[in-house]
Amino acid sequence: MTRLLHFPYQFDGRGRSREDDEASWIRGLIEQVLFTTPGERVMRPEFGSGLQELVFAPNSPELAATVQFLVQGALQQWLSDLIQVEQVEVRSVEASLTVTVAYTILRSQERQQEQFALGGTP
């Protein structure tokens, strides 16, 4: 069986690498895609979504649409073998972006909805 390591990396109470269940592991993968800036990873410079670059852009319907497009595309590109993205909602308030992602885990057909915030509190 494949070990699913917790993100961010941590040790468990026994001093071993902390492991997660599949749903928590996938949430961690989504978080990595959303909050990694393209060019940040040396061996995979195209990885990420570019979300952090938009947090201080002027708040507008166009910004929300851009973020929704970026997030949907990045998740489909990097995690399409693990999840089916059902819906991406973006809320922008002042210097804070909140992204809600609804998706289905392909292996278990379990539906999930997770919220991610950038630049402040949701």
C-alpha positions as CSV (number, residue, x, y, z in Angstrom):
1,M,0.0,0.0,0.0
2,T,1.2,3.5,-0.8
3,R,2.0,5.8,2.1
4,L,0.2,9.1,2.0
5,L,2.4,11.6,3.7
6,H,0.8,14.6,5.5
7,F,1.3,18.1,4.0
8,P,3.0,20.1,5.3
9,Y,5.5,17.4,6.3
10,Q,5.4,16.5,10.0
11,F,6.4,13.7,12.4
12,D,3.8,11.7,14.3
13,G,3.9,10.9,18.0
14,R,6.2,8.0,17.4
15,G,8.8,10.1,15.6
16,R,7.8,8.7,12.1
17,S,6.6,10.6,9.1
18,R,2.9,11.5,9.7
19,E,0.5,9.8,7.3
20,D,-2.9,10.9,6.2
21,D,-6.1,9.2,4.9
22,E,-6.8,9.7,1.2
23,A,-9.1,12.7,1.6
24,S,-6.7,14.7,3.8
25,W,-3.8,13.8,1.5
26,I,-5.7,15.1,-1.5
27,R,-6.6,18.3,0.3
28,G,-2.8,18.8,0.9
29,L,-2.1,18.2,-2.8
30,I,-4.7,20.8,-3.7
31,E,-3.2,23.3,-1.3
32,Q,0.2,22.7,-2.9
33,V,-1.1,23.4,-6.4
34,L,-2.9,26.5,-5.3
35,F,-0.1,28.1,-3.2
36,T,2.9,27.2,-5.4
37,T,3.9,30.0,-7.8
38,P,5.0,28.7,-11.2
39,G,8.8,28.8,-11.4
40,E,9.1,28.1,-7.7
41,R,10.0,24.4,-8.1
42,V,13.4,23.9,-9.8
43,M,12.7,20.5,-11.3
44,R,9.1,21.3,-12.3
45,P,9.0,25.1,-13.1
46,E,5.5,25.0,-14.6
47,F,3.9,23.5,-11.4
48,G,1.4,25.8,-9.5
49,S,-1.5,28.1,-10.2
50,G,-0.2,31.7,-9.9
51,L,-2.9,32.4,-7.4
52,Q,-0.6,34.3,-5.0
53,E,0.3,36.8,-7.8
54,L,-3.3,38.0,-7.9
55,V,-4.0,38.7,-4.2
56,F,-3.3,42.4,-4.5
57,A,-4.9,42.9,-7.9
58,P,-7.8,45.3,-7.9
59,N,-11.0,43.6,-6.7
60,S,-13.4,43.0,-9.6
61,P,-15.5,40.5,-11.3
62,E,-12.7,40.0,-13.8
63,L,-10.3,39.1,-11.0
64,A,-12.7,36.5,-9.7
65,A,-13.2,35.0,-13.2
66,T,-9.4,35.0,-13.7
67,V,-8.8,33.2,-10.4
68,Q,-11.5,30.7,-11.1
69,F,-10.0,29.9,-14.5
70,L,-6.5,29.6,-13.1
71,V,-7.5,27.3,-10.2
72,Q,-9.7,25.1,-12.4
73,G,-7.0,24.7,-15.0
74,A,-4.2,24.1,-12.5
75,L,-6.2,21.4,-10.6
76,Q,-7.2,19.7,-13.9
77,Q,-3.6,19.8,-15.1
78,W,-1.9,18.4,-12.0
79,L,-4.6,16.4,-10.2
80,S,-6.9,15.0,-12.9
81,D,-5.8,11.5,-12.2
82,L,-7.0,11.8,-8.6
83,I,-10.0,14.2,-8.6
84,Q,-12.8,15.5,-10.7
85,V,-13.2,19.2,-10.1
86,E,-16.9,20.0,-9.8
87,Q,-16.9,23.7,-9.0
88,V,-14.6,26.5,-8.1
89,E,-15.9,29.6,-6.3
90,V,-13.8,32.7,-5.6
91,R,-14.5,35.4,-3.2
92,S,-12.4,38.5,-3.0
93,V,-12.6,40.9,-0.1
94,E,-10.1,43.7,0.2
95,A,-6.6,42.0,0.1
96,S,-8.0,38.5,0.8
97,L,-9.0,35.8,-1.7
98,T,-11.0,32.8,-0.6
99,V,-11.3,29.9,-3.0
100,T,-13.8,27.1,-2.4
101,V,-13.2,23.9,-4.4
102,A,-15.8,21.2,-4.7
103,Y,-14.5,17.9,-6.1
104,T,-15.0,14.2,-6.2
105,I,-12.2,11.8,-5.3
106,L,-12.1,9.4,-8.3
107,R,-11.0,6.3,-6.4
108,S,-13.7,6.4,-3.7
109,Q,-16.2,8.6,-5.5
110,E,-16.3,10.6,-2.3
111,R,-17.4,14.3,-2.7
112,Q,-15.5,16.9,-0.9
113,Q,-15.6,20.7,-0.5
114,E,-12.6,22.6,0.8
115,Q,-11.9,26.3,1.4
116,F,-8.6,28.0,1.0
117,A,-7.7,31.6,1.9
118,L,-4.8,33.8,0.8
119,G,-3.8,37.2,2.0
120,G,-5.9,37.4,5.2
121,T,-8.7,35.7,7.0
122,P,-11.7,34.3,5.1
